[in-house]
Amino acid sequence: MRLFEKSLLLIFCFLLFSCKKEDPKPGLAKITLTGILLEKPIPNGRLNTIQEWNHPLSPGQSVTFTSQESGDSYTIQLPSNPEGFTFELPFGTYSYESPISSVKISSTLPVDLSGTLSVSSPEVSTQLNGVSRYQLLSIQKSNLQSAPQIITPQTGMMGSQGDFYYIYTLETVKTAITLTNGQRFRLGLDPLPLSHQSFFYFNSSSSNGQIGIADPLFDLNQRSIPMSGDTYPQVFPPFYRKELGPVLGETSALEAIGDRLFTLNDGGNLPELFEISPFSGNPERSIRVTNAPNVDWEDLASSDTHVFIGDFGNNLGNRKDLRVLKIPISNLLNSNEVTAEILEFSYPDQTGFNDPNHAFDCEAMVWWEGKLHLFTKPVSANETTHYTLDPNVASQVASKVETFPTAGKITAADITSDGKNLLLLGYEIAGISSRAFLEVFSGWNPGQTSASNERYTIYLGSVSTTSQTEGIAILSSEKIKISGEKISVGGGTIPPRLFEIDLTGLLED
């Protein structure tokens, strides 16, 4: 079964089969189907012109015709190959529709039928109108050990067609991928109607060429996922992408406390935290800090008993009031107004406060084993310096631990509950081609971060899709949430966003 383009509509075309011609019954007309026209569900959707992908259709499709004159209804069961199928209806004008498909994922392409039909002669040839809200996700079989397992929205395995595994989906799909060498990881995809979104090729060091797809029916977006040797993907496209509202336009931090998620805006905004939905990103309540302004709040961290706000943003390098705000978690969870204990600090190696190329801006912090660990964001270097603070000392000089190179500017940090995995979030400074990235340190040694057992960089995509990544929170081994603030790129405005990645199989257990 194949589909093709005609007059900006998509026609489901099937093999003809011969039928003995019969005269219609008295008072009834014989209706012969010549195809199904698939309309575009989104305006200005691009249509390709070359047919190679075969879109299987759901068998047993029913359609109900309702007479506009009498109100009588006739339900017709369509065969899996409807072209050439005949049925009878009384003369008149009909509206028709099919049950709206409610399946989340399918190995066949669900189509919703609706339209009108005029029956004014003994024999009528017609096409039915339909629309599909589903997206096709396909993954090339090369370098894969088996069919990807679907984890959400429901469990199952992807279908198989030629050199690809595939599924049609109405919701975000998260899949478990197993490479031929046994390495496992997970990828997710947000659906777009009439789109063929293909993670079609895992490009390992031992790969021999690529196989492409031509699909005239869906907007086709093919992606090659580069591998680091044969170990892990260098690109992890984010999923569950949600646009944050204007109240969080400058979101600059994320922190998970249990299954609850908190964020804040950076400098110049009100001194308040927001509890947000981990799925939608919608604010659920605000918590005002009553005794400290938001000079330049940049990150959040938490111990078992306290949450810490890093008021250490220092773009110009001239701040002499760097501090961390310390708030009991019980107060944060149960009150909309809190008072913070103020911890003041300075850097041991900062001797001047008017250097435009200074190295004393900071936007990333974690708590681990009784200390706060800060990671700086130098103006003119792709590196970070690691300092520690004692969270129980009101005024102190930070302890310098180490300096190591990074893929760009570090803007947030988080650590797994066992302390084995440190995640540093950031972005490149490369104009419109800038990418968001995640530095992963598996087997983290707090004194020798750059010498951790495993260190790798994962790119999350262009900042035009992620926004400017500023916050990261590890909800569990299966859920890592990342937020980005509103930015202007290439003459356009990218809204603030919340999205997810899954590093199961890549982090040290």
C-alpha positions as CSV (number, residue, x, y, z in Angstrom):
1,M,0.0,0.0,0.0
2,R,1.4,3.4,-0.9
3,L,0.3,7.1,-0.7
4,F,1.0,9.8,-3.3
5,E,0.5,13.5,-3.7
6,K,-2.2,15.0,-5.9
7,S,-3.5,18.7,-6.0
8,L,-1.8,19.4,-2.6
9,L,-3.7,16.5,-1.1
10,L,-2.3,13.0,-0.2
11,I,-4.1,10.0,-1.8
12,F,-4.0,6.6,-0.3
13,C,-3.6,4.3,-3.3
14,F,-4.0,0.6,-3.3
15,L,-3.8,-2.3,-5.7
16,L,-7.0,-2.7,-7.8
17,F,-8.9,-5.9,-7.7
18,S,-11.5,-7.0,-10.2
19,C,-15.1,-7.0,-9.3
20,K,-18.1,-8.3,-11.2
21,K,-20.2,-5.3,-12.2
22,E,-23.7,-5.4,-10.7
23,D,-26.6,-3.0,-11.2
24,P,-27.6,-1.0,-8.1
25,K,-30.8,-2.0,-6.4
26,P,-33.9,0.1,-7.1
27,G,-33.7,3.4,-5.1
28,L,-30.1,2.8,-4.2
29,A,-26.9,4.1,-5.8
30,K,-23.7,2.1,-6.0
31,I,-20.7,4.0,-4.5
32,T,-17.2,3.1,-5.6
33,L,-14.2,4.3,-3.7
34,T,-11.2,5.5,-5.7
35,G,-9.1,6.4,-2.8
36,I,-8.7,8.4,0.4
37,L,-7.5,12.0,0.3
38,L,-5.3,12.9,3.3
39,E,-5.3,16.6,4.0
40,K,-2.5,18.5,5.8
41,P,-3.4,19.0,9.5
42,I,-1.1,22.0,9.8
43,P,-1.0,25.1,7.5
44,N,1.8,25.5,4.9
45,G,3.2,22.0,5.5
46,R,5.8,21.1,2.9
47,L,5.0,18.1,0.6
48,N,7.8,16.1,-0.9
49,T,7.6,14.6,-4.4
50,I,9.4,11.2,-4.3
51,Q,7.8,8.1,-3.0
52,E,9.9,5.5,-1.2
53,W,8.4,4.9,2.2
54,N,5.3,2.6,2.4
55,H,2.7,3.8,4.9
56,P,0.5,0.9,6.1
57,L,-3.1,1.8,6.9
58,S,-5.3,0.5,9.7
59,P,-7.6,-2.3,8.6
60,G,-11.3,-2.4,9.6
61,Q,-11.8,1.4,9.2
62,S,-15.5,2.2,9.7
63,V,-17.3,5.3,8.4
64,T,-20.8,6.5,9.1
65,F,-22.9,8.3,6.4
66,T,-25.7,10.5,7.7
67,S,-28.5,11.7,5.4
68,Q,-29.0,15.4,5.5
69,E,-32.6,15.0,4.4
70,S,-33.8,12.1,6.6
71,G,-31.2,11.9,9.3
72,D,-30.8,8.2,8.7
73,S,-27.3,6.8,9.3
74,Y,-25.5,4.0,7.5
75,T,-22.2,2.6,8.9
76,I,-19.9,1.0,6.3
77,Q,-16.9,-1.2,7.3
78,L,-14.0,-0.5,4.9
79,P,-11.6,-3.2,3.9
80,S,-7.9,-2.8,4.4
81,N,-7.6,-2.1,0.6
82,P,-10.5,0.3,0.0
83,E,-9.7,1.4,-3.6
84,G,-12.4,-0.2,-5.8
85,F,-14.6,-1.1,-2.8
86,T,-18.3,-0.7,-3.4
87,F,-21.3,-0.2,-1.2
88,E,-24.9,1.2,-1.6
89,L,-26.6,4.3,-0.3
90,P,-30.0,5.8,-1.1
91,F,-30.0,9.0,-3.2
92,G,-29.4,12.2,-1.2
93,T,-26.7,14.3,0.4
94,Y,-24.6,12.9,3.2
95,S,-22.2,14.0,5.8
96,Y,-19.7,11.3,6.9
97,E,-17.2,10.7,9.6
98,S,-15.2,7.9,11.2
99,P,-14.5,7.3,14.9
100,I,-11.6,9.5,16.0
101,S,-8.6,7.3,16.7
102,S,-7.6,7.3,20.3
103,V,-4.5,5.0,20.2
104,K,-1.3,6.6,21.4
105,I,1.0,4.6,19.1
106,S,0.3,2.4,16.2
107,S,2.1,0.2,13.6
108,T,-0.3,1.5,11.0
109,L,-1.2,5.1,10.2
110,P,-4.5,6.1,11.9
111,V,-6.7,8.4,9.7
112,D,-9.8,10.3,10.7
113,L,-12.4,10.6,7.9
114,S,-14.9,13.4,7.5
115,G,-16.6,15.2,4.7
116,T,-19.8,15.4,2.5
117,L,-21.0,13.2,-0.3
118,S,-23.7,13.9,-2.9
119,V,-25.5,10.8,-4.3
120,S,-27.5,11.9,-7.3
121,S,-26.9,9.2,-9.9
122,P,-27.1,5.4,-9.9
123,E,-23.3,5.1,-9.9
124,V,-20.9,7.4,-8.0
125,S,-17.1,7.2,-7.9
126,T,-15.6,9.2,-5.0
127,Q,-12.7,9.7,-2.7
128,L,-13.1,10.1,1.1
129,N,-11.4,13.0,2.9
130,G,-9.3,12.3,5.9
131,V,-6.6,13.8,8.2
132,S,-3.9,12.2,10.3
133,R,-2.5,13.8,13.5
134,Y,0.2,11.2,13.8
135,Q,4.0,11.4,13.3
136,L,6.1,8.6,11.9
137,L,9.3,7.9,13.9
138,S,11.8,5.6,12.1
139,I,15.2,4.4,13.2
140,Q,17.7,2.7,10.9
141,K,18.6,-0.9,11.8
142,S,22.3,-0.3,11.2
143,N,24.4,-0.7,14.4
144,L,21.3,-1.8,16.4
145,Q,21.1,-5.2,18.1
146,S,17.3,-5.4,18.1
147,A,14.2,-3.4,17.6
148,P,14.0,-0.4,20.0
149,Q,11.8,-1.0,23.0
150,I,9.1,1.6,23.5
151,I,9.0,2.8,27.2
152,T,6.4,5.5,27.0
153,P,3.6,6.3,26.3
154,Q,3.1,2.5,26.6
155,T,5.4,-0.4,26.5
156,G,6.0,-2.4,23.3
157,M,8.4,-2.9,20.4
158,M,8.7,-0.8,17.2
159,G,7.5,-2.3,13.9
160,S,9.9,-3.3,11.1
161,Q,9.9,-2.2,7.5
162,G,12.9,-2.8,5.2
163,D,16.0,-1.3,6.8
164,F,14.1,0.6,9.5
165,Y,12.2,0.1,12.7
166,Y,9.2,2.5,13.0
167,I,6.1,3.6,14.9
168,Y,3.3,6.1,14.3
169,T,2.7,8.2,17.4
170,L,0.4,10.9,18.8
171,E,2.4,11.5,21.9
172,T,6.1,11.8,23.0
173,V,7.8,8.4,22.5
174,K,10.7,7.4,24.7
175,T,12.7,4.4,23.3
176,A,15.4,2.1,24.7
177,I,18.2,1.6,22.2
178,T,20.6,-1.3,22.3
179,L,23.7,-1.2,20.0
180,T,25.3,-4.2,18.5
181,N,28.0,-4.1,21.1
182,G,25.4,-4.2,23.9
183,Q,25.6,-0.6,24.9
184,R,22.2,0.7,26.0
185,F,20.8,4.2,26.2
186,R,17.5,6.0,25.7
187,L,16.2,8.6,23.2
188,G,12.9,10.5,23.2
189,L,11.0,12.4,20.5
190,D,8.2,14.9,20.6
191,P,5.7,14.4,17.7
192,L,4.7,16.8,15.0
193,P,1.7,16.0,12.7
194,L,2.5,14.8,9.2
195,S,6.2,14.6,10.1
196,H,8.6,11.8,9.4
197,Q,11.1,12.5,12.2
198,S,13.8,9.9,11.7
199,F,16.7,9.3,14.1
200,F,17.8,7.2,11.1
201,Y,21.4,6.5,11.6
202,F,23.7,5.9,14.6
203,N,27.1,6.8,13.1
204,S,29.6,4.7,15.0
205,S,33.4,4.5,14.2
206,S,32.8,1.1,12.4
207,S,29.9,2.3,10.2
208,N,30.0,1.9,6.5
209,G,27.9,4.6,4.8
210,Q,24.3,5.7,5.4
211,I,20.9,4.9,4.1
212,G,18.4,7.7,3.6
213,I,14.6,7.9,3.3
214,A,12.5,9.8,0.7
215,D,9.0,10.4,1.9
216,P,6.6,12.5,-0.2
217,L,3.8,12.4,2.4
218,F,5.4,13.8,5.6
219,D,7.8,16.6,6.3
220,L,11.0,14.6,6.4
221,N,13.7,15.4,9.0
222,Q,16.5,12.9,8.9
223,R,19.2,12.9,11.6
224,S,22.5,11.2,11.9
225,I,23.4,10.6,15.6
226,P,27.2,10.6,15.9
227,M,28.7,8.2,18.4
228,S,31.7,8.5,20.6
229,G,33.5,5.5,19.3
230,D,30.9,2.7,20.0
231,T,30.1,3.9,23.5
232,Y,27.5,6.7,23.6
233,P,25.7,9.2,21.4
234,Q,27.3,12.6,21.2
235,V,23.9,14.2,20.6
236,F,20.8,13.7,22.8
237,P,17.8,15.5,21.4
238,P,15.6,16.7,24.3
239,F,12.0,15.7,24.5
240,Y,8.9,16.7,26.5
241,R,9.7,20.2,25.5
242,K,7.3,22.7,27.1
243,E,7.3,26.5,26.7
244,L,7.5,28.3,30.0
245,G,5.3,31.4,30.6
246,P,6.5,35.0,30.8
247,V,6.7,34.9,34.6
248,L,9.7,32.5,34.1
249,G,11.3,34.4,31.2
250,E,14.6,34.5,32.9
251,T,14.6,31.1,34.6
252,S,18.1,30.5,35.8
253,A,18.1,27.4,38.0
254,L,16.3,24.1,38.7
255,E,16.3,21.9,41.8
256,A,14.4,18.8,42.6
257,I,13.3,18.2,46.2
258,G,11.7,14.7,46.2
259,D,9.3,14.8,43.3
260,R,8.8,18.5,43.5
261,L,10.6,21.0,41.2
262,F,11.7,24.5,41.9
263,T,13.2,27.4,39.8
264,L,14.0,31.1,40.1
265,N,14.7,34.0,37.8
266,D,18.1,35.7,37.8
267,G,19.2,39.2,38.7
268,G,16.8,42.2,38.6
269,N,13.7,40.1,39.3
270,L,11.8,39.7,42.6
271,P,13.4,37.7,45.4
272,E,11.2,34.6,44.9
273,L,11.3,31.0,44.1
274,F,8.7,29.1,42.1
275,E,7.4,25.6,42.5
276,I,6.6,24.4,39.0
277,S,5.0,21.3,37.5
278,P,7.8,18.8,36.5
279,F,5.8,17.9,33.4
280,S,4.2,21.2,32.1
281,G,6.5,23.7,33.8
282,N,3.5,25.7,34.9
283,P,4.1,27.7,38.1
284,E,2.1,26.1,41.0
285,R,3.1,28.7,43.7
286,S,5.7,31.3,44.5
287,I,7.8,31.6,47.6
288,R,9.2,35.0,48.6
289,V,12.5,35.5,50.4
290,T,11.7,38.3,52.8
291,N,15.2,39.4,53.9
292,A,17.4,39.3,50.8
293,P,17.1,41.0,47.3
294,N,17.7,39.2,44.1
295,V,21.0,40.8,43.1
296,D,21.9,38.0,40.7
297,W,20.5,34.7,41.7
298,E,21.9,32.0,39.4
299,D,21.6,28.4,40.8
300,L,20.0,26.2,43.4
301,A,21.4,23.3,45.4
302,S,20.0,21.2,48.3
303,S,21.2,19.1,51.2
304,D,19.0,16.8,53.2
305,T,17.9,19.7,55.4
306,H,18.4,23.0,53.4
307,V,18.1,24.5,50.0
308,F,20.7,27.0,48.9
309,I,20.3,30.0,46.5
310,G,23.5,31.1,44.8
311,D,23.5,34.9,44.7
312,F,26.9,34.9,43.0
313,G,26.2,36.1,39.4
314,N,29.0,38.5,38.6
315,N,29.0,39.4,35.0
316,L,31.3,42.5,35.4
317,G,33.5,40.9,38.0
318,N,33.0,43.9,40.3
319,R,30.8,42.4,43.0
320,K,32.0,42.5,46.6
321,D,28.8,41.1,48.1
322,L,28.8,37.5,46.8
323,R,26.7,35.2,48.9
324,V,24.6,32.1,49.2
325,L,21.2,32.1,50.9
326,K,20.4,29.1,53.1
327,I,16.7,28.2,53.7
328,P,15.3,25.2,55.7
329,I,13.6,22.8,53.3
330,S,10.6,22.4,55.6
331,N,10.0,26.1,55.4
332,L,10.3,26.1,51.6
333,L,7.8,23.2,51.2
334,N,5.2,24.6,53.6
335,S,5.3,28.4,53.5
336,N,5.0,31.1,50.8
337,E,7.3,33.4,52.7
338,V,10.7,32.4,54.0
339,T,13.7,34.0,55.8
340,A,17.2,33.1,54.6
341,E,20.4,32.7,56.5
342,I,23.1,34.7,54.6
343,L,26.5,33.2,53.8
344,E,29.0,35.8,52.5
345,F,32.1,34.8,50.6
346,S,34.9,35.9,48.4
347,Y,37.4,34.3,46.0
348,P,41.0,33.7,47.3
349,D,42.6,34.6,43.9
350,Q,40.5,37.7,43.0
351,T,42.7,40.8,43.6
352,G,41.0,43.3,41.3
353,F,37.4,44.2,40.5
354,N,37.6,46.0,37.2
355,D,39.0,43.4,34.7
356,P,36.6,42.9,31.7
357,N,38.2,39.5,31.1
358,H,37.8,38.3,34.7
359,A,37.2,34.7,35.7
360,F,34.9,35.3,38.8
361,D,31.4,35.0,37.4
362,C,29.6,31.9,38.7
363,E,26.3,30.2,37.8
364,A,26.6,26.6,38.9
365,M,26.6,25.0,42.4
366,V,25.9,21.6,44.0
367,W,26.0,20.4,47.6
368,W,27.9,17.2,48.4
369,E,29.3,15.7,51.7
370,G,28.9,18.8,53.8
371,K,30.2,21.3,51.3
372,L,28.9,23.6,48.6
373,H,30.8,23.1,45.3
374,L,30.9,26.2,42.9
375,F,31.9,26.1,39.2
376,T,32.8,29.4,37.6
377,K,32.0,30.9,34.2
378,P,35.1,32.9,33.0
379,V,34.5,35.6,30.5
380,S,37.3,34.8,28.0
381,A,38.0,31.0,28.5
382,N,36.1,27.8,28.0
383,E,37.0,26.4,31.4
384,T,35.7,26.4,34.9
385,T,37.3,26.7,38.3
386,H,36.0,24.6,41.1
387,Y,35.7,26.2,44.6
388,T,34.1,24.9,47.8
389,L,32.3,26.7,50.7
390,D,31.4,25.6,54.2
391,P,27.6,26.0,54.4
392,N,27.8,26.6,58.1
393,V,30.1,29.6,58.1
394,A,28.5,33.1,57.8
395,S,31.6,34.8,56.2
396,Q,34.5,33.0,54.5
397,V,37.0,32.9,51.7
398,A,36.2,30.1,49.3
399,S,38.7,27.2,48.9
400,K,40.0,26.8,45.4
401,V,40.1,23.1,44.3
402,E,41.0,22.8,40.6
403,T,40.5,24.4,37.1
404,F,39.7,22.3,34.0
405,P,38.6,22.9,30.4
406,T,34.9,22.7,29.3
407,A,33.0,22.7,26.0
408,G,31.8,26.3,26.6
409,K,30.2,28.4,29.4
410,I,29.0,26.5,32.5
411,T,25.6,27.8,33.7
412,A,24.2,25.1,36.1
413,A,25.1,21.9,37.9
414,D,23.6,18.9,39.6
415,I,24.8,15.7,41.2
416,T,23.2,12.3,41.6
417,S,22.1,11.3,45.1
418,D,25.0,8.9,45.5
419,G,27.6,11.5,44.4
420,K,29.0,9.4,41.6
421,N,27.9,11.5,38.7
422,L,28.4,15.3,38.3
423,L,26.5,17.1,35.5
424,L,27.6,20.5,34.3
425,L,25.2,22.3,31.9
426,G,26.3,25.0,29.5
427,Y,26.3,26.5,26.0
428,E,28.8,27.5,23.4
429,I,29.4,31.1,22.4
430,A,29.2,30.7,18.6
431,G,26.4,33.0,17.5
432,I,23.4,31.4,15.7
433,S,25.3,28.0,15.6
434,S,25.7,27.8,19.3
435,R,24.8,24.5,20.9
436,A,23.7,23.6,24.4
437,F,25.7,20.8,26.0
438,L,26.1,18.7,29.1
439,E,29.4,17.7,30.6
440,V,29.0,14.3,32.4
441,F,31.6,13.2,35.0
442,S,30.9,9.6,35.9
443,G,32.8,8.3,38.9
444,W,33.3,11.9,40.2
445,N,36.2,12.6,42.4
446,P,35.5,16.1,43.9
447,G,39.2,16.9,44.1
448,Q,40.1,15.7,40.6
449,T,37.0,16.3,38.5
450,S,38.9,16.3,35.1
451,A,40.4,12.9,36.1
452,S,37.1,11.2,36.8
453,N,36.7,7.6,35.7
454,E,34.6,8.7,32.7
455,R,34.1,12.2,31.3
456,Y,32.1,12.9,28.1
457,T,30.2,15.8,26.5
458,I,26.7,15.4,25.2
459,Y,25.2,18.1,22.9
460,L,21.5,18.9,23.3
461,G,21.1,20.8,20.0
462,S,21.0,24.4,18.9
463,V,20.1,27.0,21.4
464,S,17.4,28.0,18.9
465,T,15.6,24.9,20.0
466,T,16.7,24.6,23.7
467,S,16.8,28.4,24.5
468,Q,19.8,29.5,26.6
469,T,20.2,26.5,29.0
470,E,20.5,27.7,32.6
471,G,19.0,25.1,35.0
472,I,19.4,21.4,35.5
473,A,17.7,19.0,38.0
474,I,18.1,15.2,38.4
475,L,14.6,13.9,39.3
476,S,15.7,10.3,39.0
477,S,18.0,8.2,36.9
478,E,15.2,8.3,34.2
479,K,14.4,12.0,34.4
480,I,16.8,14.9,34.0
481,K,15.0,18.2,33.6
482,I,16.7,21.2,31.9
483,S,15.4,24.8,31.6
484,G,16.5,27.6,29.4
485,E,15.7,31.3,29.6
486,K,14.4,33.5,26.8
487,I,17.0,34.7,24.3
488,S,17.2,36.4,20.9
489,V,18.9,34.4,18.1
490,G,19.2,35.2,14.4
491,G,16.7,38.0,14.6
492,G,14.0,36.0,16.4
493,T,13.1,35.4,20.0
494,I,13.4,31.9,21.6
495,P,10.9,31.5,24.5
496,P,11.9,30.1,27.9
497,R,11.6,26.3,27.9
498,L,11.6,23.2,30.0
499,F,12.6,19.8,28.6
500,E,13.9,16.4,29.5
501,I,16.7,14.0,28.6
502,D,17.3,10.4,29.9
503,L,20.8,9.2,30.7
504,T,19.9,5.7,31.9
505,G,22.7,3.4,30.9
506,L,25.3,6.1,30.7
507,L,25.6,7.2,34.4
508,E,27.5,5.1,36.8
509,D,25.2,3.1,39.1
